[in-house]
């Protein structure tokens, strides 16, 4: 059963104000623990081109190697949460910053 994980760079950015050079995430599964890492490289442009809106930069990972039902520990940085599979929900949010 595949699991999709979306990592979000901290904060929001004004459109036309930046170029995303790198937006990636990766996962490692060991038993019932899924460790997630992400990396973002963002280059800022001339502020004169910026718009006043706010968008989030995200990267999505697909975890293929989850074969068993059960309770998994999801680790992302210093944050840990549990996810029971199969899940009846579609979204699980974790982290310290709210969008």
KABEL-V960615 format. One record per residue. N is the residue number from 0. SS is DSSP state (a for helix, b for strand, c for the rest). PHI is phi in radians with two decimals (NA if undefined). NEAR is the number of other ideal C-beta (glycine too) atoms within 12 Angstrom. Layout:
# KABEL-V960615
n->N ss->SS phi->PHI near->NEAR
n->N ss->SS phi->PHI near->NEAR
This chain:
# KABEL-V960615
n->0 ss->c phi->NA near->18
n->1 ss->c phi->-1.27 near->16
n->2 ss->b phi->-2.23 near->26
n->3 ss->b phi->-1.76 near->23
n->4 ss->b phi->-2.17 near->36
n->5 ss->b phi->-2.02 near->28
n->6 ss->b phi->-1.77 near->29
n->7 ss->b phi->-2.16 near->27
n->8 ss->c phi->-1.14 near->27
n->9 ss->c phi->-1.10 near->18
n->10 ss->c phi->1.30 near->16
n->11 ss->c phi->-2.08 near->21
n->12 ss->b phi->-2.15 near->28
n->13 ss->c phi->-1.43 near->22
n->14 ss->c phi->-1.12 near->18
n->15 ss->c phi->1.14 near->17
n->16 ss->c phi->-1.93 near->23
n->17 ss->b phi->-2.71 near->27
n->18 ss->b phi->-2.09 near->18
n->19 ss->b phi->-1.55 near->22
n->20 ss->b phi->-1.44 near->14
n->21 ss->b phi->-2.46 near->15
n->22 ss->b phi->-2.51 near->23
n->23 ss->b phi->-2.52 near->22
n->24 ss->b phi->-2.44 near->28
n->25 ss->b phi->-2.50 near->19
n->26 ss->b phi->-2.32 near->30
n->27 ss->b phi->-2.38 near->19
n->28 ss->b phi->-1.92 near->27
n->29 ss->b phi->-2.36 near->14
n->30 ss->c phi->1.14 near->15
n->31 ss->c phi->-1.83 near->21
n->32 ss->b phi->-2.10 near->23
n->33 ss->b phi->-1.98 near->35
n->34 ss->b phi->-1.76 near->24
n->35 ss->b phi->-2.03 near->36
n->36 ss->b phi->-2.22 near->18
n->37 ss->b phi->-2.43 near->26
n->38 ss->b phi->-2.54 near->18
n->39 ss->b phi->-2.29 near->24
n->40 ss->b phi->-2.21 near->16
n->41 ss->b phi->-2.20 near->24
n->42 ss->b phi->-1.83 near->14
n->43 ss->b phi->-1.42 near->17
n->44 ss->c phi->-1.74 near->17
n->45 ss->c phi->-1.06 near->12
n->46 ss->a phi->-1.09 near->13
n->47 ss->a phi->-1.12 near->10
n->48 ss->a phi->-1.51 near->14
n->49 ss->c phi->-1.20 near->17
n->50 ss->c phi->-1.80 near->16
n->51 ss->c phi->-1.57 near->13
n->52 ss->c phi->-1.45 near->12
n->53 ss->c phi->-2.44 near->15
n->54 ss->b phi->-2.23 near->21
n->55 ss->c phi->-1.86 near->25
n->56 ss->c phi->-1.69 near->32
n->57 ss->b phi->-2.31 near->23
n->58 ss->b phi->-2.35 near->27
n->59 ss->b phi->-2.06 near->20
n->60 ss->b phi->-2.06 near->28
n->61 ss->b phi->-1.97 near->19
n->62 ss->b phi->-1.69 near->27
n->63 ss->c phi->-1.63 near->14
n->64 ss->c phi->-1.60 near->19
n->65 ss->c phi->-1.69 near->29
n->66 ss->c phi->-1.91 near->15
n->67 ss->c phi->-1.98 near->14
n->68 ss->c phi->-1.31 near->13
n->69 ss->b phi->2.63 near->18
n->70 ss->b phi->-1.71 near->18
n->71 ss->b phi->-1.87 near->32
n->72 ss->b phi->-1.66 near->22
n->73 ss->b phi->-1.80 near->32
n->74 ss->b phi->-2.02 near->24
n->75 ss->b phi->-2.45 near->31
n->76 ss->c phi->1.10 near->18
n->77 ss->c phi->-1.55 near->9
n->78 ss->b phi->-1.76 near->18
n->79 ss->b phi->-2.33 near->17
n->80 ss->b phi->-2.54 near->22
n->81 ss->b phi->-1.96 near->18
n->82 ss->b phi->-2.39 near->32
n->83 ss->b phi->-1.66 near->19
n->84 ss->b phi->-2.05 near->24
n->85 ss->c phi->-1.24 near->16
n->86 ss->c phi->-1.78 near->19
n->87 ss->c phi->-1.61 near->9
n->88 ss->c phi->-1.67 near->10
n->89 ss->c phi->-1.94 near->11
n->90 ss->c phi->-2.37 near->11
n->91 ss->c phi->-2.22 near->23
n->92 ss->c phi->-1.86 near->19
n->93 ss->c phi->-2.54 near->24
n->94 ss->c phi->2.34 near->24
n->95 ss->c phi->-1.76 near->13
n->96 ss->c phi->-1.84 near->15
n->97 ss->c phi->-1.64 near->11
n->98 ss->c phi->-1.19 near->16
